[in-house]
């Protein structure tokens, strides 16, 4: 049996997210794997802005919204 895939969030839903989100959440919204987005973040090539937060990186939601609006 395969699990049903959950639909990606809409732009309106993403706009309602907190100011920063986990890289995994941003990756899901972008339709890429979290490992791919983490690789981009680590190489400073991510299409979204991130902030260091307690040893982890957080994606700035406004940056994610801006990217999705442009596409």
C-alpha positions as a printed Julia matrix, in Angstrom:
71×3 Matrix{Float64}:
  0.0    0.0     0.0
  1.26   3.47   -0.78
  0.44   6.47    1.35
 -1.48   9.26   -0.32
  0.65  12.32   -0.92
 -0.46  15.49    0.75
 -0.91  18.43   -1.61
  1.73  21.14   -1.31
  0.66  24.27    0.56
 -0.93  27.09   -1.37
  0.65  30.52   -1.51
 -2.11  31.8     0.79
 -1.28  29.1     3.33
  2.44  29.88    3.14
  1.73  33.58    3.74
  0.09  32.55    7.03
  3.17  30.62    8.19
  5.36  31.99   11.0
  8.17  34.43   10.13
 10.64  31.54    9.77
 10.1   27.87    8.94
 12.16  24.72    8.89
 14.17  23.96    5.77
 12.08  20.79    5.34
  8.85  22.83    5.21
 10.29  25.25    2.68
 11.57  22.36    0.57
  8.11  20.79    0.55
  6.55  24.09   -0.53
  9.12  24.36   -3.33
  8.63  20.77   -4.46
 12.2   19.68   -3.78
 13.69  17.28   -1.26
 14.86  18.65    2.06
 18.32  17.18    1.46
 18.57  19.1    -1.84
 17.56  22.38   -0.21
 19.95  21.73    2.7
 22.74  21.2     0.16
 21.9   24.52   -1.5
 21.81  26.27    1.88
 25.18  24.82    2.86
 26.72  26.01   -0.43
 25.11  29.47   -0.06
 23.16  28.84   -3.27
 19.63  28.58   -1.84
 16.98  30.62   -3.66
 15.59  31.68   -0.26
 17.13  33.57    2.66
 17.98  31.64    5.79
 18.98  32.49    9.33
 21.05  30.5    11.81
 18.88  29.49   14.73
 20.15  27.27   17.54
 22.58  25.32   15.39
 20.05  24.95   12.58
 19.02  27.07    9.64
 15.54  28.55    9.31
 14.03  29.83    6.06
 12.6   33.34    6.13
  8.98  32.92    5.05
  8.84  36.3     3.29
 11.74  35.17    1.11
  9.89  31.97    0.25
  6.72  33.91   -0.59
  8.69  36.32   -2.78
 10.26  33.43   -4.7
  6.92  31.7    -5.24
  5.2   34.92   -6.33
  7.89  35.45   -8.95
  7.42  32.01  -10.47
